[in-house]
Amino acid sequence: MSVEQVSQNVDGLRWFKSSYSGSGGGNCMEVAVGLDAVFVRDSKALDGGPILRVGQGEWAAFVALAVE
């Protein structure tokens, strides 16, 4: 699996979170799709929290298993 923490500038990404996430905080994550990867971050740590870079193939496999 190809997952790494990103330290580069990812300001140009468009982040979104699940419509199932409530507006009251909690355990939510946000994702953004890049040209060759999917980026994942904690929705509560938007300014400086860790961002993970996941290969698109690995992300597709994760989503396929999650929806079963």
N, CA, C and O atoms as a Tinker XYZ file with bonds, in Angstrom:
   272  protein
     1  N      0.847000   -1.177000    0.000000    73     2
     2  CA     0.000000    0.000000    0.000000    64     1     3
     3  C      0.888000    1.235000    0.000000    63     2     4     5
     4  O      1.926000    1.257000    0.661000    81     3
     5  N      0.492000    2.237000   -0.722000    73     3     6
     6  CA     1.254000    3.475000   -0.838000    64     5     7
     7  C      0.557000    4.601000   -0.075000    63     6     8     9
     8  O     -0.346000    5.252000   -0.599000    81     7
     9  N      0.987000    4.821000    1.165000    73     7    10
    10  CA     0.435000    5.896000    1.985000    64     9    11
    11  C      1.599000    6.652000    2.588000    63    10    12    13
    12  O      2.521000    6.038000    3.126000    81    11
    13  N      1.578000    7.960000    2.512000    73    11    14
    14  CA     2.635000    8.773000    3.104000    64    13    15
    15  C      2.060000   10.065000    3.644000    63    14    16    17
    16  O      1.041000   10.563000    3.165000    81    15
    17  N      2.739000   10.604000    4.657000    73    15    18
    18  CA     2.329000   11.908000    5.175000    64    17    19
    19  C      2.924000   12.972000    4.269000    63    18    20    21
    20  O      4.098000   12.908000    3.905000    81    19
    21  N      2.104000   13.952000    3.909000    73    19    22
    22  CA     2.507000   14.995000    2.973000    64    21    23
    23  C      2.996000   16.212000    3.744000    63    22    24    25
    24  O      2.371000   16.644000    4.713000    81    23
    25  N      4.122000   16.757000    3.298000    73    23    26
    26  CA     4.609000   17.989000    3.911000    64    25    27
    27  C      4.627000   19.133000    2.908000    63    26    28    29
    28  O      5.006000   20.254000    3.245000    81    27
    29  N      4.218000   18.851000    1.677000    73    27    30
    30  CA     4.194000   19.880000    0.636000    64    29    31
    31  C      2.932000   20.720000    0.729000    63    30    32    33
    32  O      1.989000   20.364000    1.436000    81    31
    33  N      2.920000   21.818000    0.023000    73    31    34
    34  CA     1.769000   22.717000   -0.009000    64    33    35
    35  C      0.645000   22.077000   -0.823000    63    34    36    37
    36  O      0.837000   21.745000   -1.993000    81    35
    37  N     -0.509000   21.906000   -0.218000    73    35    38
    38  CA    -1.662000   21.311000   -0.903000    64    37    39
    39  C     -2.843000   22.277000   -0.905000    63    38    40    41
    40  O     -3.999000   21.854000   -0.868000    81    39
    41  N     -2.549000   23.575000   -0.950000    73    39    42
    42  CA    -3.595000   24.593000   -0.886000    64    41    43
    43  C     -4.535000   24.567000   -2.082000    63    42    44    45
    44  O     -5.679000   25.003000   -1.953000    81    43
    45  N     -4.107000   24.080000   -3.228000    73    43    46
    46  CA    -4.939000   24.098000   -4.422000    64    45    47
    47  C     -5.977000   22.995000   -4.484000    63    46    48    49
    48  O     -6.764000   22.939000   -5.429000    81    47
    49  N     -5.991000   22.125000   -3.501000    73    47    50
    50  CA    -6.943000   21.012000   -3.517000    64    49    51
    51  C     -8.320000   21.454000   -3.044000    63    50    52    53
    52  O     -8.442000   22.371000   -2.233000    81    51
    53  N     -9.346000   20.799000   -3.552000    73    51    54
    54  CA   -10.723000   21.059000   -3.118000    64    53    55
    55  C    -11.131000   19.947000   -2.159000    63    54    56    57
    56  O    -11.316000   18.800000   -2.565000    81    55
    57  N    -11.267000   20.295000   -0.903000    73    55    58
    58  CA   -11.560000   19.329000    0.151000    64    57    59
    59  C    -13.059000   19.152000    0.331000    63    58    60    61
    60  O    -13.822000   20.105000    0.173000    81    59
    61  N    -13.483000   17.937000    0.659000    73    59    62
    62  CA   -14.888000   17.699000    0.975000    64    61    63
    63  C    -14.982000   16.591000    2.013000    63    62    64    65
    64  O    -14.073000   15.774000    2.159000    81    63
    65  N    -16.105000   16.581000    2.732000    73    63    66
    66  CA   -16.347000   15.503000    3.687000    64    65    67
    67  C    -17.711000   14.895000    3.417000    63    66    68    69
    68  O    -18.528000   15.464000    2.693000    81    67
    69  N    -17.942000   13.762000    3.991000    73    67    70
    70  CA   -19.161000   13.014000    3.757000    64    69    71
    71  C    -20.393000   13.804000    4.169000    63    70    72    73
    72  O    -20.368000   14.555000    5.144000    81    71
    73  N    -21.461000   13.628000    3.422000    73    71    74
    74  CA   -22.724000   14.261000    3.800000    64    73    75
    75  C    -23.283000   13.646000    5.082000    63    74    76    77
    76  O    -24.191000   14.213000    5.690000    81    75
    77  N    -22.757000   12.502000    5.498000    73    75    78
    78  CA   -23.164000   11.866000    6.749000    64    77    79
    79  C    -22.498000   12.507000    7.962000    63    78    80    81
    80  O    -22.908000   12.251000    9.094000    81    79
    81  N    -21.478000   13.338000    7.744000    73    79    82
    82  CA   -20.799000   14.005000    8.847000    64    81    83
    83  C    -21.684000   15.107000    9.398000    63    82    84    85
    84  O    -22.255000   15.893000    8.642000    81    83
    85  N    -21.794000   15.162000   10.696000    73    83    86
    86  CA   -22.588000   16.206000   11.322000    64    85    87
    87  C    -21.840000   17.520000   11.382000    63    86    88    89
    88  O    -20.630000   17.551000   11.158000    81    87
    89  N    -22.525000   18.592000   11.677000    73    87    90
    90  CA   -21.884000   19.903000   11.769000    64    89    91
    91  C    -21.352000   20.178000   13.167000    63    90    92    93
    92  O    -20.759000   21.230000   13.405000    81    91
    93  N    -21.553000   19.250000   14.096000    73    91    94
    94  CA   -21.145000   19.466000   15.476000    64    93    95
    95  C    -19.761000   18.948000   15.805000    63    94    96    97
    96  O    -19.444000   18.784000   16.983000    81    95
    97  N    -18.910000   18.679000   14.801000    73    95    98
    98  CA   -17.577000   18.165000   15.071000    64    97    99
    99  C    -17.585000   16.655000   15.074000    63    98   100   101
   100  O    -18.246000   16.029000   14.244000    81    99
   101  N    -16.864000   16.073000   15.991000    73    99   102
   102  CA   -16.801000   14.617000   16.061000    64   101   103
   103  C    -15.644000   14.068000   15.266000    63   102   104   105
   104  O    -14.661000   14.764000   15.009000    81   103
   105  N    -15.766000   12.828000   14.884000    73   103   106
   106  CA   -14.695000   12.127000   14.183000    64   105   107
   107  C    -14.930000   12.168000   12.679000    63   106   108   109
   108  O    -15.442000   11.203000   12.111000    81   107
   109  N    -14.573000   13.247000   12.037000    73   107   110
   110  CA   -14.776000   13.408000   10.598000    64   109   111
   111  C    -13.434000   13.528000    9.892000    63   110   112   113
   112  O    -12.455000   14.021000   10.453000    81   111
   113  N    -13.414000   13.073000    8.663000    73   111   114
   114  CA   -12.243000   13.269000    7.837000    64   113   115
   115  C    -12.670000   13.939000    6.546000    63   114   116   117
   116  O    -13.831000   13.866000    6.143000    81   115
   117  N    -11.721000   14.587000    5.909000    73   115   118
   118  CA   -11.968000   15.216000    4.619000    64   117   119
   119  C    -11.038000   14.600000    3.598000    63   118   120   121
   120  O     -9.937000   14.166000    3.936000    81   119
   121  N    -11.474000   14.560000    2.354000    73   119   122
   122  CA   -10.653000   14.036000    1.274000    64   121   123
   123  C    -10.603000   15.038000    0.132000    63   122   124   125
   124  O    -11.508000   15.853000   -0.041000    81   123
   125  N     -9.534000   14.961000   -0.638000    73   123   126
   126  CA    -9.373000   15.772000   -1.845000    64   125   127
   127  C     -8.709000   14.880000   -2.892000    63   126   128   129
   128  O     -7.834000   14.078000   -2.566000    81   127
   129  N     -9.121000   15.022000   -4.135000    73   127   130
   130  CA    -8.579000   14.208000   -5.214000    64   129   131
   131  C     -7.570000   15.030000   -5.996000    63   130   132   133
   132  O     -7.880000   16.119000   -6.481000    81   131
   133  N     -6.357000   14.498000   -6.115000    73   131   134
   134  CA    -5.318000   15.121000   -6.922000    64   133   135
   135  C     -5.169000   14.370000   -8.241000    63   134   136   137
   136  O     -5.951000   13.468000   -8.538000    81   135
   137  N     -4.176000   14.740000   -9.022000    73   135   138
   138  CA    -3.971000   14.098000  -10.320000    64   137   139
   139  C     -3.598000   12.630000  -10.200000    63   138   140   141
   140  O     -4.041000   11.814000  -11.008000    81   139
   141  N     -2.788000   12.280000   -9.203000    73   139   142
   142  CA    -2.330000   10.901000   -9.078000    64   141   143
   143  C     -2.565000   10.299000   -7.702000    63   142   144   145
   144  O     -2.079000    9.204000   -7.421000    81   143
   145  N     -3.295000   10.988000   -6.843000    73   143   146
   146  CA    -3.482000   10.505000   -5.478000    64   145   147
   147  C     -4.734000   11.109000   -4.854000    63   146   148   149
   148  O     -5.327000   12.050000   -5.383000    81   147
   149  N     -5.116000   10.542000   -3.721000    73   147   150
   150  CA    -6.197000   11.066000   -2.895000    64   149   151
   151  C     -5.560000   11.508000   -1.581000    63   150   152   153
   152  O     -4.719000   10.803000   -1.023000    81   151
   153  N     -5.961000   12.668000   -1.096000    73   151   154
   154  CA    -5.401000   13.223000    0.129000    64   153   155
   155  C     -6.455000   13.174000    1.223000    63   154   156   157
   156  O     -7.633000   13.428000    0.970000    81   155
   157  N     -6.032000   12.847000    2.440000    73   155   158
   158  CA    -6.952000   12.664000    3.565000    64   157   159
   159  C     -6.443000   13.483000    4.748000    63   158   160   161
   160  O     -5.248000   13.480000    5.046000    81   159
   161  N     -7.362000   14.190000    5.423000    73   159   162
   162  CA    -6.985000   14.949000    6.616000    64   161   163
   163  C     -8.128000   14.932000    7.634000    63   162   164   165
   164  O     -9.268000   14.611000    7.299000    81   163
   165  N     -7.808000   15.277000    8.863000    73   163   166
   166  CA    -8.779000   15.384000    9.950000    64   165   167
   167  C     -9.498000   16.716000    9.794000    63   166   168   169
   168  O     -8.852000   17.757000    9.676000    81   167
   169  N    -10.813000   16.697000    9.792000    73   167   170
   170  CA   -11.573000   17.935000    9.581000    64   169   171
   171  C    -11.453000   18.911000   10.744000    63   170   172   173
   172  O    -11.808000   20.081000   10.603000    81   171
   173  N    -10.960000   18.452000   11.889000    73   171   174
   174  CA   -10.801000   19.341000   13.038000    64   173   175
   175  C     -9.409000   19.976000   13.092000    63   174   176   177
   176  O     -9.174000   20.858000   13.918000    81   175
   177  N     -8.494000   19.552000   12.239000    73   175   178
   178  CA    -7.117000   20.051000   12.267000    64   177   179
   179  C     -6.758000   20.648000   10.915000    63   178   180   181
   180  O     -5.794000   20.229000   10.275000    81   179
   181  N     -7.538000   21.624000   10.489000    73   179   182
   182  CA    -7.371000   22.180000    9.144000    64   181   183
   183  C     -6.121000   23.029000    8.989000    63   182   184   185
   184  O     -5.578000   23.128000    7.888000    81   183
   185  N     -5.662000   23.634000   10.055000    73   183   186
   186  CA    -4.494000   24.517000    9.942000    64   185   187
   187  C     -3.262000   23.835000   10.527000    63   186   188   189
   188  O     -2.920000   24.022000   11.695000    81   187
   189  N     -2.611000   23.044000    9.690000    73   187   190
   190  CA    -1.352000   22.450000   10.091000    64   189   191
   191  C     -1.399000   21.003000   10.537000    63   190   192   193
   192  O     -0.364000   20.448000   10.905000    81   191
   193  N     -2.555000   20.378000   10.518000    73   191   194
   194  CA    -2.619000   18.973000   10.890000    64   193   195
   195  C     -2.023000   18.097000    9.803000    63   194   196   197
   196  O     -1.793000   18.566000    8.688000    81   195
   197  N     -1.771000   16.838000   10.110000    73   195   198
   198  CA    -1.175000   15.942000    9.112000    64   197   199
   199  C     -2.126000   15.670000    7.949000    63   198   200   201
   200  O     -3.345000   15.629000    8.119000    81   199
   201  N     -1.551000   15.490000    6.781000    73   199   202
   202  CA    -2.294000   15.132000    5.569000    64   201   203
   203  C     -1.648000   13.873000    5.012000    63   202   204   205
   204  O     -0.428000   13.809000    4.858000    81   203
   205  N     -2.465000   12.877000    4.712000    73   203   206
   206  CA    -1.971000   11.635000    4.134000    64   205   207
   207  C     -2.228000   11.618000    2.645000    63   206   208   209
   208  O     -3.270000   12.077000    2.177000    81   207
   209  N     -1.269000   11.085000    1.900000    73   207   210
   210  CA    -1.391000   10.910000    0.449000    64   209   211
   211  C     -1.542000    9.421000    0.199000    63   210   212   213
   212  O     -0.689000    8.629000    0.597000    81   211
   213  N     -2.644000    9.035000   -0.471000    73   211   214
   214  CA    -2.939000    7.635000   -0.760000    64   213   215
   215  C     -3.028000    7.480000   -2.275000    63   214   216   217
   216  O     -3.682000    8.280000   -2.943000    81   215
   217  N     -2.380000    6.463000   -2.814000    73   215   218
   218  CA    -2.466000    6.209000   -4.240000    64   217   219
   219  C     -3.905000    5.967000   -4.672000    63   218   220   221
   220  O     -4.706000    5.451000   -3.892000    81   219
   221  N     -4.246000    6.336000   -5.914000    73   219   222
   222  CA    -5.632000    6.190000   -6.367000    64   221   223
   223  C     -6.091000    4.742000   -6.389000    63   222   224   225
   224  O     -7.254000    4.466000   -6.091000    81   223
   225  N     -5.217000    3.815000   -6.732000    73   223   226
   226  CA    -5.579000    2.401000   -6.730000    64   225   227
   227  C     -5.883000    1.892000   -5.336000    63   226   228   229
   228  O     -6.840000    1.144000   -5.131000    81   227
   229  N     -5.066000    2.301000   -4.379000    73   227   230
   230  CA    -5.289000    1.907000   -2.989000    64   229   231
   231  C     -6.580000    2.511000   -2.447000    63   230   232   233
   232  O     -7.315000    1.857000   -1.707000    81   231
   233  N     -6.856000    3.770000   -2.821000    73   231   234
   234  CA    -8.088000    4.417000   -2.377000    64   233   235
   235  C     -9.308000    3.695000   -2.954000    63   234   236   237
   236  O    -10.289000    3.465000   -2.246000    81   235
   237  N     -9.244000    3.340000   -4.234000    73   235   238
   238  CA   -10.360000    2.628000   -4.869000    64   237   239
   239  C    -10.612000    1.288000   -4.172000    63   238   240   241
   240  O    -11.765000    0.904000   -3.975000    81   239
   241  N     -9.549000    0.578000   -3.800000    73   239   242
   242  CA    -9.697000   -0.691000   -3.098000    64   241   243
   243  C    -10.321000   -0.471000   -1.718000    63   242   244   245
   244  O    -11.179000   -1.246000   -1.294000    81   243
   245  N     -9.896000    0.577000   -1.020000    73   243   246
   246  CA   -10.453000    0.900000    0.301000    64   245   247
   247  C    -11.951000    1.198000    0.197000    63   246   248   249
   248  O    -12.744000    0.675000    0.980000    81   247
   249  N    -12.333000    2.029000   -0.759000    73   247   250
   250  CA   -13.742000    2.393000   -0.925000    64   249   251
   251  C    -14.570000    1.165000   -1.303000    63   250   252   253
   252  O    -15.682000    0.995000   -0.803000    81   251
   253  N    -14.046000    0.316000   -2.169000    73   251   254
   254  CA   -14.776000   -0.889000   -2.557000    64   253   255
   255  C    -15.058000   -1.783000   -1.350000    63   254   256   257
   256  O    -16.146000   -2.346000   -1.233000    81   255
   257  N    -14.088000   -1.911000   -0.462000    73   255   258
   258  CA   -14.292000   -2.727000    0.738000    64   257   259
   259  C    -15.223000   -2.038000    1.737000    63   258   260   261
   260  O    -15.981000   -2.701000    2.446000    81   259
   261  N    -15.161000   -0.712000    1.788000    73   259   262
   262  CA   -15.970000    0.028000    2.757000    64   261   263
   263  C    -17.447000    0.004000    2.418000    63   262   264   265
   264  O    -18.280000    0.080000    3.322000    81   263
   265  N    -17.796000   -0.099000    1.158000    73   263   266
   266  CA   -19.208000   -0.065000    0.771000    64   265   267
   267  C    -19.843000   -1.441000    0.710000    63   266   268   269
   268  O    -21.043000   -1.551000    0.459000    81   267
   269  N    -19.072000   -2.488000    0.931000    73   267   270
   270  CA   -19.640000   -3.844000    0.908000    64   269   271
   271  C    -20.499000   -4.103000    2.105000    63   270   272
   272  O    -21.053000   -5.193000    2.243000    81   271
